[in-house]
Amino acid sequence: IDFSDALRTYLKKFRLPGEAQCIDRLMEAFAGRVYECATHSLRSMFKSSDAIFILAFSTIMLNTDLHNPNMDDAKRMTVEHFIRNNRGINDGENLPDEFLRDLYYRIKNDEIRVQQELSDAVDVHGECIMNTQEGTQQQWDGILSNASQIPFFTTSDFSDAPFSHSLKQAGVHEHDMFSCIVQS
């Protein structure tokens, strides 16, 4: 899995909180785990998890810059700006220009989309379903499916785990607790 795909996978599992300290911890966990799981070629490119951490933040800012509808096109970051902004982030060394250029165009051509707020849940008619039984069930199902789709952030594959049956068919009590929390 390449860097942009890893970041996309990670960010689509939850909505980034507004608090900088929380985002910092989440991105630190991402960087540490990616560095730990990196392939030999990726590991040789990144000198430390700090480089991945900085690049992840830089990529999120690039994504916002390129896809913010309120921003004037003339002020958007260019590939040259992105490469220049990431000079020396790899323990004082530069990441390869072609890697950064490829990352820039991947983000430009395919926006990273984070999970929507739970309150954004709407049905096919545009009606908010947040506090309905249907909406709660959709959110619950989404949580369970998201949990099984983060392979590099779990210690085992959920489908093979001894508890996978209980995870896929969560009990009434867990669903009821989730419903109470969501609707409060």
Secondary structure as UniProt FT lines:
FT   HELIX           3..11
FT   TURN            12..13
FT   HELIX           20..37
FT   HELIX           40..45
FT   HELIX           49..67
FT   TURN            69..70
FT   HELIX           73..75
FT   HELIX           79..85
FT   TURN            86..89
FT   TURN            91..92
FT   HELIX           97..109
FT   HELIX           118..120
FT   TURN            124..125
FT   TURN            130..131
FT   HELIX           133..147
FT   TURN            148..149
FT   HELIX           151..153
FT   HELIX           158..160
FT   TURN            162..163
FT   HELIX           164..168
FT   HELIX           172..183
//
